[in-house]
Amino acid sequence: MKQRVVVQAIIKENNQVLLLRRSQGRPGIVGKYELPGGTIDDKEQPDDALKRHLRNDAGISTCVLSLYDVVSLQNREEGDIQHVLIVYSVSGIDYNSAIHVGRSYDEFAWVKLSEIQQNSLRDSAFSLLSLYISPKDQQTTDNTYTPTSDARTLIYSDGGSRGNPGPSAAAFLIMDQNQHIIDQGGNYLGITTNNQAEYQGVLMGLERAAELGIPSVEFRVDSMLVVNQLKGIYKIKNRELWPIYERIRELLLRFEHISFTHVPRELNQLADGLVNRTLDDHKNDLIS
């Protein structure tokens, strides 16, 4: 698989984030908003590359960069290319100097975090913003969500074990039909198997959806085994999964409609990212 290293800038101001809209490039990205940044030239340092992109693409010449994280994503827009994203938070910008876009863009926008929508963003931008902007930032100003019976809510869940069995975590994201994030969460599980972690992700998403009073749910899970077991196509032979499975069956009765759909892992990057961040946060835990 080919690999591309890219630098990205998250610039936040007054609960807004700076985005640039593409006017040139592949058909799939033209008209989409993205975070400032781009590829690194040969022998160029990442911070120098980002400063170059900020200067050329947004007219930002004065700023302070702080390394935030390094993330690996397989982008749906480019199929077989794995992107390694070096993410910086940017501060110290001289806002007295007007921001102006470079030749690859036709406009910039300061977008409220609560108004970010997936269909207007490049996949990489949406993935990063969903990972690094808190659920509180993503919520609407009245901090409420009112579900309707005819709206199908999406839940992406995932779980993973480093060792199988080994240190494990599970996570979920709840989205409305407009791809707004309603809620998300991740839990460290200690030592479990991959399957147990996958089931815990489903359970966590269901419990939160039930608390929010959501009537109809479409689950999207990247484990074909879990999807087929929850659909009743496969039997559950592992006794350790039975208590979790029974709890899930009890919760299913609280919904008007619920379905489980298998999706490729690259379409479940947000939940997968939450799992890995949770595991990274606990990598130094001593487990007796």
Buried (B, 14 or more C-beta within 10 A) or exposed (E): EEEEBBBBBBBBEEEBBBBBBBBEBEEEBEEBBBBBBBEBEEEEEBBEBBBBBBBBBBBBEEBEBEEBBEBEBBBBBBEEEBBBBBBBBBEEBEEEEEBEBBEBBEEBEBBEBBEBEBEBBBBBBBBBBBBBBEBEBBBEEEEEBEBEEEEBBBBBBBBBBEEEBBBBBBBBBBBBEEBBBBBBBBBBBEEBBBBBBBBBBBBBBBBBBBEBEBBBBBBBBBBEBBBBBBEEEEEBEEEEBEEBBEBBEEBEEBBEEBBBEBBEEBBBBBBBBBBBBBBEEBEEEEEE
